[in-house]
Amino acid sequence: MADLRVKLTFPEELVRRPVLADLVQQFAVIPNIRRAAVEEHSGWLICELSGTTENLDEAQAWLIAQGIHVDPLGDVLES
């Protein structure tokens, strides 16, 4: 298992969509939400994703393709 720490920023059209649920089902990735802010027109969350390296790479590419901005955080969990 590998870990990927990221900040995900959601555009308005994706705020109400169950993106993390889709991520878990499609890529066998486990999210650990560390901090989040969701409002009517935007949202972001800082999370640690766990899974195989291949699944994490595919999950990250899928998030970007959905229109979610993905910022890798390295060892920083909260900012």
C-alpha positions in Angstrom: 0.0 0.0 0.0 1.1 3.5 -0.8 -0.1 6.9 0.4 -0.8 10.1 -1.6 -1.5 13.3 0.3 -3.4 15.8 -1.8 -5.6 18.9 -1.7 -8.6 18.5 -4.0 -10.3 21.7 -5.2 -13.8 21.2 -6.6 -15.5 23.5 -9.1 -19.1 24.5 -8.5 -20.6 21.9 -10.8 -19.0 19.0 -8.8 -19.6 20.2 -5.2 -22.8 18.0 -4.9 -21.4 15.0 -6.7 -20.2 12.0 -4.6 -16.7 12.1 -6.0 -15.0 10.2 -3.2 -17.6 7.4 -3.2 -17.0 7.0 -7.0 -13.2 7.0 -6.3 -13.5 4.3 -3.7 -15.7 2.1 -5.9 -13.7 2.5 -9.2 -10.2 2.5 -8.0 -10.1 0.7 -4.6 -8.5 3.8 -3.0 -9.2 4.6 0.6 -9.5 8.3 1.5 -8.8 9.7 4.9 -10.2 13.3 5.0 -8.0 15.6 7.1 -9.7 18.9 6.5 -12.4 20.2 4.3 -14.5 23.3 3.4 -17.5 22.9 1.2 -19.7 25.8 0.2 -22.5 26.3 -2.3 -20.2 27.3 -5.1 -16.9 25.6 -4.4 -15.2 23.2 -2.1 -11.8 21.8 -1.2 -10.5 19.0 0.9 -7.2 17.8 2.1 -6.9 14.0 2.3 -4.6 11.1 2.3 -5.4 8.5 -0.3 -4.2 4.9 0.3 -4.0 2.1 -2.3 -1.6 0.5 -4.7 0.7 2.8 -6.7 -1.1 1.9 -9.9 -4.6 2.6 -8.3 -3.4 5.9 -6.9 -2.0 7.0 -10.3 -5.3 6.0 -12.0 -7.4 7.7 -9.3 -5.4 10.9 -9.6 -5.7 11.0 -13.4 -9.5 10.3 -13.1 -9.9 13.2 -10.6 -8.1 15.6 -13.0 -10.2 14.3 -15.9 -13.4 15.1 -13.9 -12.3 18.7 -13.5 -10.9 18.5 -10.0 -7.7 20.4 -9.3 -5.2 18.0 -7.6 -2.3 19.5 -5.6 0.1 16.9 -4.2 1.1 17.9 -0.6 4.0 15.6 0.1 4.3 15.1 3.9 2.1 18.2 4.7 -1.3 16.9 6.0 -2.9 20.1 7.0 -2.4 23.6 5.6 
